[in-house]
Amino acid sequence: MELIYKMVNGHVEAYDRSGAFCFSADTMQEAMAEGAGRAA
C-alpha cells in the first residue's frame, strides 16, 4: 500500500492514495516503520 505522510502539528499523519487517514506517529521514522509493517 502506498502511503502519503504529512507533518501536522508536530506529528506525522499517514493517508492512503484516496486520502483516507490511516494512522499517526510521533516521528517520520515511526511512521515509516508502521507503514512498512502494514505493507507486509
C-alpha positions in Angstrom: 0.0 0.0 0.0 1.3 3.4 -0.9 1.1 6.0 1.9 1.4 9.7 1.9 3.0 11.2 5.0 2.2 14.7 6.3 3.6 16.6 9.2 0.7 18.0 11.2 1.2 20.0 14.5 4.4 18.2 15.4 3.4 14.7 14.5 3.2 12.6 11.3 -0.1 11.5 9.8 -0.3 8.8 7.1 -3.0 8.7 4.4 -3.7 6.2 1.6 -3.8 7.3 -2.0 -7.5 8.1 -1.8 -6.9 10.5 1.1 -8.3 8.3 3.8 -6.5 8.7 7.2 -4.6 5.5 8.2 -2.6 6.3 11.3 -0.4 8.8 13.1 3.0 8.6 14.7 5.3 10.9 16.7 8.2 10.8 14.2 8.7 10.1 10.5 10.9 7.1 11.5 8.0 5.6 13.5 5.5 6.3 10.7 7.8 4.7 8.1 8.2 1.6 10.3 4.4 1.4 10.9 3.8 1.8 7.1 6.3 -0.9 6.3 4.6 -3.2 8.8 1.2 -2.7 7.2 2.6 -3.4 3.7 4.0 -6.8 4.8 
